[in-house]
């Protein structure tokens, strides 16, 4: 029971760190059982392959020698800490999987004894899970600031996903959030190593015979940065370092931190950042195409794809029977799957109107104002709002 109490303490504050794909309903829940009335927080997660699992998000220790200004685990904050040793945590986690409480783990840690020492503890835990206890399920392993290249490689051999939290888009902004961290040497460099390892070493050396995906997180709004700064970094990470996901965690002030009096970031800003990042990752948009305001912020009142279409397609609708995939993805309401459906259908028959698109399973309310069918505008009912 002592282990469960510590694990509950370590897992209950992990909502601030996004991990894996999440639906809007993917809020953590407290898994209670008859024998463990104060059980652990579990997150409903959707993995990159679409599989839904119960994900335990936790720390190996909440003790930390770093004094990041926004973090609930910062060294200068007065609260009771909890710690697991690798073998102890691994066995408790296996017990929880056997009871059906969890199916995978996102494992991070506060930094104690330096990044290298802390990374060794995380690697030891993963080694025990994989090779001593035979766990073949999902592991997302955090890479600590200051970890060495060999440690990054070993993490990639054990995990399904690895990540490093950049927190901020550049050195200047990071100093306002975490002045003890070094942006290039401690945070960006491990992401570069991950990309290099994937490109230069055989995939069979990774877990399940493939290298894991990599991801990062930004604290949106914590350092006064613009959306342009965040998305400039995001485009670089996607295009140059092969990251599969950038997460945005909106800034929320934590009591007993230097930023406790700073205003929280509105949830809608986080949402717009995600929408824009998907345009860069999945829709072929370039950073310069995103509809930034003069201050480098995205428009709050409209999603960025719709804002782009209103500026660029209102007077020049797209011919649905001639457009290539690149242009179809510019149309609001049409994503990668819908674009493929349209391209496949066009090989068989001409698409003559909105009804034809609806029969293909495509929701046309957002798309209709920006479509042409053999030179004719689509008939649609304008929205009242």
C-alpha positions as CSV (number, residue, x, y, z in Angstrom):
1,X,0.0,0.0,0.0
2,X,2.9,2.4,0.7
3,X,3.9,1.9,-3.0
4,X,0.4,2.7,-4.2
5,X,0.3,5.9,-2.0
6,X,3.6,7.1,-3.4
7,X,2.6,6.3,-7.0
8,X,-0.7,8.2,-6.6
9,X,1.3,11.2,-5.3
10,X,3.7,11.0,-8.3
11,X,1.0,10.4,-10.9
12,X,-1.7,12.9,-9.8
13,X,0.2,16.0,-11.1
14,X,1.1,14.6,-14.5
15,X,-1.8,16.1,-16.3
16,X,0.3,19.1,-17.0
17,X,2.6,17.1,-19.3
18,X,0.8,15.9,-22.5
19,X,1.8,12.5,-23.8
20,X,0.5,10.4,-26.7
21,X,-2.6,11.2,-28.8
22,X,-5.6,12.3,-26.7
23,X,-9.2,12.8,-27.4
24,X,-10.9,15.8,-25.8
25,X,-12.4,13.4,-23.4
26,X,-9.1,11.9,-22.5
27,X,-8.9,13.3,-18.9
28,X,-7.2,11.2,-16.2
29,X,-9.3,9.2,-13.9
30,X,-8.6,7.7,-10.5
31,X,-8.6,3.9,-10.8
32,X,-10.0,2.6,-7.5
33,X,-10.3,-1.0,-6.6
34,X,-11.7,-2.8,-3.5
35,X,-8.2,-3.5,-2.3
36,X,-6.7,-0.2,-3.3
37,X,-9.2,2.6,-2.5
38,X,-6.6,5.3,-3.1
39,X,-5.3,3.9,-6.4
40,X,-3.4,5.6,-9.2
41,X,-4.3,8.2,-11.8
42,X,-4.6,6.6,-15.3
43,X,-4.9,8.4,-18.6
44,X,-7.0,7.1,-21.5
45,X,-4.5,7.4,-24.4
46,X,-4.6,6.8,-28.2
47,X,-1.2,5.6,-29.4
48,X,0.2,6.8,-32.8
49,X,-1.0,3.5,-34.3
50,X,-4.6,4.2,-33.2
51,X,-4.6,1.6,-30.3
52,X,-6.4,2.8,-27.2
53,X,-4.7,1.9,-23.9
54,X,-4.8,2.9,-20.2
55,X,-1.6,4.8,-19.8
56,X,0.1,5.4,-16.4
57,X,1.9,8.8,-16.5
58,X,4.3,9.1,-13.6
59,X,7.7,10.1,-12.3
60,X,10.4,7.9,-10.8
61,X,10.9,10.7,-8.3
62,X,9.5,14.1,-7.7
63,X,12.7,15.3,-6.1
64,X,14.5,17.7,-8.4
65,X,17.6,19.8,-8.2
66,X,16.5,22.1,-11.1
67,X,14.5,25.2,-10.2
68,X,12.4,25.8,-13.3
69,X,10.1,28.8,-12.7
70,X,6.8,27.2,-13.8
71,X,7.2,23.6,-12.6
72,X,5.3,22.0,-9.7
73,X,8.4,19.9,-8.9
74,X,10.9,22.7,-8.8
75,X,13.7,22.5,-6.2
76,X,12.6,25.6,-4.3
77,X,9.0,24.5,-3.9
78,X,7.9,23.2,-0.5
79,X,6.0,20.0,-0.7
80,X,6.4,16.3,0.2
81,X,8.5,14.4,-2.4
82,X,8.2,10.7,-3.3
83,X,10.7,8.4,-4.9
84,X,10.9,4.8,-6.4
85,X,13.9,2.7,-7.0
86,X,13.9,1.1,-10.5
87,X,13.2,-2.5,-9.4
88,X,10.5,-1.4,-6.9
89,X,8.7,0.7,-9.5
90,X,8.9,-2.0,-12.2
91,X,7.4,-4.7,-10.0
92,X,4.6,-2.4,-8.9
93,X,3.8,-1.5,-12.5
94,X,3.7,-5.1,-13.5
95,X,1.3,-5.8,-10.7
96,X,-1.0,-3.0,-11.9
97,X,-0.9,-4.4,-15.5
98,X,-1.8,-7.8,-14.2
99,X,-4.8,-6.3,-12.4
100,X,-5.9,-4.6,-15.7
101,X,-5.4,-1.1,-14.2
102,X,-2.7,0.0,-16.6
103,X,-1.5,-1.2,-20.1
104,X,1.4,1.1,-20.7
105,X,3.6,3.7,-19.0
106,X,4.9,7.2,-19.7
107,X,7.9,7.4,-17.3
108,X,9.7,10.7,-16.5
109,X,11.6,11.9,-13.5
110,X,12.8,14.9,-11.5
111,X,16.5,15.4,-11.9
112,X,18.7,14.3,-9.0
113,X,22.4,13.8,-9.1
114,X,22.6,15.3,-12.6
115,X,20.9,14.3,-15.9
116,X,23.3,11.4,-16.5
117,X,22.6,9.8,-13.1
118,X,18.9,10.3,-13.5
119,X,18.8,8.9,-17.0
120,X,20.6,5.8,-15.7
121,X,17.7,5.2,-13.2
122,X,15.1,5.5,-16.0
123,X,17.1,3.1,-18.2
124,X,17.5,0.7,-15.3
125,X,13.7,0.7,-14.9
126,X,13.0,0.1,-18.5
127,X,15.7,-2.7,-18.6
128,X,14.0,-4.5,-15.7
129,X,10.6,-4.1,-17.3
130,X,11.7,-5.4,-20.7
131,X,14.3,-8.1,-19.9
132,X,13.7,-9.2,-16.3
133,X,9.9,-9.0,-16.1
134,X,9.1,-9.5,-19.7
135,X,6.9,-6.5,-20.3
136,X,6.2,-6.1,-24.0
137,X,3.7,-3.3,-23.9
138,X,4.0,0.4,-24.5
139,X,6.8,2.4,-22.9
140,X,7.3,6.1,-23.4
141,X,10.6,7.1,-21.9
142,X,11.7,10.6,-21.1
143,X,15.2,11.7,-21.9
144,X,16.6,14.0,-19.2
145,X,18.4,17.3,-19.8
146,X,22.1,16.5,-20.1
147,X,21.8,12.9,-21.0
148,X,24.6,11.4,-23.0
149,X,24.4,10.0,-26.5
150,X,24.8,6.4,-25.5
151,X,22.0,6.8,-23.0
152,X,19.7,8.2,-25.7
153,X,20.5,5.3,-28.0
154,X,19.8,2.8,-25.2
155,X,16.5,4.5,-24.5
156,X,15.6,4.1,-28.1
157,X,16.4,0.4,-27.9
158,X,13.9,-0.1,-25.0
159,X,11.0,2.3,-25.7
160,X,8.2,2.8,-28.1
161,X,8.5,6.5,-27.9
162,X,11.2,8.8,-26.5
163,X,10.9,12.5,-25.8
164,X,12.8,15.6,-24.5
165,X,10.9,18.6,-23.3
166,X,12.2,21.8,-25.0
167,X,9.7,23.9,-22.9
168,X,10.5,27.0,-25.0
169,X,11.1,27.6,-28.7
170,X,14.6,29.1,-28.3
171,X,17.4,30.0,-25.8
172,X,16.1,33.5,-25.0
173,X,12.6,32.2,-24.1
174,X,14.0,29.3,-22.1
175,X,15.9,31.6,-19.7
176,X,12.5,33.0,-18.6
177,X,11.1,29.6,-17.8
178,X,14.1,27.5,-16.8
179,X,17.3,29.5,-16.5
180,X,19.4,26.5,-15.3
181,X,18.7,24.6,-18.5
182,X,20.8,25.0,-21.7
183,X,18.6,24.9,-24.8
184,X,21.1,23.7,-27.4
185,X,23.4,21.5,-25.4
186,X,21.0,19.8,-23.0
187,X,17.6,19.8,-24.8
188,X,17.9,20.2,-28.6
189,X,21.0,18.0,-28.9
190,X,19.4,14.7,-27.7
191,X,16.6,15.3,-30.3
192,X,19.4,15.6,-33.0
193,X,20.9,12.4,-31.7
194,X,17.6,10.6,-32.0
195,X,17.3,11.7,-35.7
196,X,20.9,10.7,-36.4
197,X,20.5,7.2,-34.9
198,X,17.3,6.6,-36.9
199,X,19.0,7.6,-40.1
200,X,22.3,5.9,-39.7
201,X,21.8,2.7,-37.6
202,X,19.8,-0.5,-38.6
203,X,16.2,-0.4,-37.4
204,X,16.3,-3.9,-36.0
205,X,18.4,-2.5,-33.1
206,X,15.3,-0.7,-31.8
207,X,12.4,-2.2,-29.8
208,X,10.1,-4.5,-31.9
209,X,12.7,-4.2,-34.7
210,X,12.1,-0.5,-35.3
211,X,13.3,2.8,-33.9
212,X,10.8,4.6,-31.7
213,X,9.2,7.9,-32.6
214,X,10.3,11.1,-30.9
215,X,8.4,14.0,-29.5
216,X,8.7,17.2,-27.4
217,X,6.6,19.6,-25.4
218,X,6.4,23.4,-25.2
219,X,4.9,25.4,-22.4
220,X,2.6,27.7,-24.4
221,X,2.5,31.2,-23.0
222,X,4.9,30.8,-20.1
223,X,7.7,32.9,-21.5
224,X,5.9,35.6,-23.5
225,X,6.7,33.8,-26.8
226,X,4.6,34.3,-29.9
227,X,2.8,31.6,-31.8
228,X,5.2,32.3,-34.7
229,X,8.2,31.4,-32.5
230,X,6.6,28.2,-31.3
231,X,5.6,27.1,-34.8
232,X,8.9,28.1,-36.3
233,X,10.5,25.7,-33.9
234,X,7.8,23.1,-34.6
235,X,8.4,23.2,-38.4
236,X,12.1,22.7,-37.8
237,X,11.6,19.7,-35.6
238,X,9.2,18.1,-38.0
239,X,11.2,18.8,-41.2
240,X,14.8,18.5,-40.0
241,X,14.7,16.2,-37.0
242,X,11.8,13.9,-37.9
243,X,9.7,14.4,-34.8
244,X,6.3,12.8,-34.9
245,X,4.6,15.2,-32.5
246,X,5.1,18.5,-30.7
247,X,2.9,18.9,-27.7
248,X,1.7,22.2,-26.3
249,X,0.9,22.5,-22.6
250,X,-0.8,25.8,-21.9
251,X,0.8,27.7,-19.0
252,X,-1.0,27.5,-15.7
253,X,0.5,29.3,-12.7
254,X,1.5,27.0,-9.9
255,X,1.5,28.2,-6.3
256,X,4.9,28.7,-4.7
257,X,6.7,29.3,-8.0
258,X,8.2,32.5,-9.4
259,X,5.5,32.7,-12.0
260,X,2.5,32.1,-9.7
261,X,1.1,35.6,-10.4
262,X,1.3,35.3,-14.2
263,X,-2.0,35.0,-16.0
264,X,-2.8,31.5,-17.4
265,X,-2.8,30.9,-21.1
266,X,-6.3,30.6,-22.5
267,X,-7.2,27.0,-23.6
268,X,-8.2,28.2,-27.1
269,X,-4.6,29.3,-27.7
270,X,-3.3,25.8,-27.0
271,X,-6.0,24.4,-29.4
272,X,-5.0,26.8,-32.2
273,X,-1.4,25.8,-31.8
274,X,-2.3,22.2,-32.2
275,X,-4.4,22.9,-35.3
276,X,-1.5,24.9,-36.9
277,X,1.1,22.2,-36.0
278,X,-1.1,19.6,-37.8
279,X,-1.2,21.8,-40.9
280,X,2.6,21.8,-40.9
281,X,2.9,18.1,-40.2
282,X,0.1,16.5,-42.1
283,X,-1.3,19.0,-44.6
284,X,1.8,20.3,-46.4
285,X,1.4,23.9,-45.2
286,X,4.5,26.0,-44.9
287,X,5.1,28.3,-41.9
288,X,4.8,31.4,-44.2
289,X,1.3,30.3,-45.2
290,X,-0.2,30.3,-41.7
291,X,-2.4,33.3,-41.0
292,X,-0.4,35.1,-38.3
293,X,-1.4,38.5,-37.0
294,X,1.0,41.4,-36.9
295,X,2.2,40.4,-33.4
296,X,2.9,36.8,-34.4
297,X,-0.2,35.3,-32.9
298,X,-2.7,33.1,-34.6
299,X,-6.3,34.4,-34.9
300,X,-8.2,33.1,-31.9
301,X,-11.7,33.5,-33.5
302,X,-11.1,31.1,-36.3
303,X,-9.1,27.9,-36.8
304,X,-5.9,28.6,-38.9
305,X,-7.0,26.5,-41.9
306,X,-10.3,28.3,-42.2
307,X,-8.6,31.6,-41.8
308,X,-6.2,30.8,-44.6
309,X,-9.1,29.7,-46.9
310,X,-11.1,32.9,-46.2
311,X,-8.0,34.9,-47.3
312,X,-7.0,32.8,-50.3
313,X,-10.0,30.7,-51.6
314,X,-13.0,32.9,-51.1
315,X,-12.6,34.4,-54.6
316,X,-10.7,31.5,-56.1
317,X,-12.5,28.2,-55.2
318,X,-10.8,24.9,-55.9
319,X,-12.0,22.7,-58.7
320,X,-12.7,19.4,-56.9
321,X,-12.3,17.3,-60.1
322,X,-8.9,18.7,-61.0
323,X,-7.2,19.6,-57.7
324,X,-4.2,17.4,-56.6
325,X,-3.8,16.1,-53.1
326,X,-1.9,19.2,-52.1
327,X,-4.7,21.5,-53.0
328,X,-7.5,19.3,-51.7
329,X,-5.8,19.5,-48.3
330,X,-6.1,23.3,-48.4
331,X,-10.0,23.0,-48.3
332,X,-11.6,23.4,-44.8
333,X,-13.2,20.1,-43.7
334,X,-11.0,17.9,-45.9
335,X,-8.2,16.0,-44.3
336,X,-5.7,13.4,-45.5
337,X,-8.2,10.6,-45.5
338,X,-11.0,12.6,-47.2
339,X,-8.5,13.7,-49.9
340,X,-7.6,10.1,-50.6
341,X,-11.3,9.2,-50.9
342,X,-11.9,12.0,-53.4
343,X,-8.8,11.1,-55.5
344,X,-9.9,7.4,-55.6
345,X,-13.5,8.3,-56.5
346,X,-12.4,10.6,-59.3
347,X,-10.7,7.7,-61.1
348,X,-14.2,6.0,-61.4
349,X,-16.6,8.9,-61.9
350,X,-16.8,12.7,-62.1
351,X,-17.9,14.4,-58.8
352,X,-20.8,16.6,-59.9
353,X,-22.0,18.3,-56.7
354,X,-22.0,18.5,-52.9
355,X,-24.3,15.5,-52.7
356,X,-21.8,13.4,-54.5
357,X,-19.2,14.3,-51.8
358,X,-21.7,13.5,-49.0
359,X,-22.2,10.0,-50.5
360,X,-18.5,9.5,-50.1
361,X,-18.8,10.2,-46.4
362,X,-17.4,13.7,-46.5
363,X,-18.9,16.4,-44.4
364,X,-19.2,19.4,-46.7
365,X,-20.5,22.2,-44.5
366,X,-17.1,23.7,-44.1
367,X,-15.8,22.8,-47.5
368,X,-18.7,23.9,-49.8
369,X,-17.9,27.7,-50.0
370,X,-14.4,26.9,-51.4
371,X,-15.4,24.3,-54.0
372,X,-16.1,24.3,-57.8
373,X,-17.7,21.5,-59.7
374,X,-16.8,21.9,-63.4
375,X,-16.6,25.6,-63.0
376,X,-19.8,25.9,-60.9
377,X,-19.8,27.0,-57.3
378,X,-21.2,24.6,-54.8
379,X,-24.7,25.2,-53.5
380,X,-24.7,25.6,-49.7
381,X,-26.5,27.2,-46.8
382,X,-24.3,30.0,-45.3
383,X,-23.8,29.7,-41.6
384,X,-25.7,32.2,-39.4
385,X,-22.7,32.3,-36.9
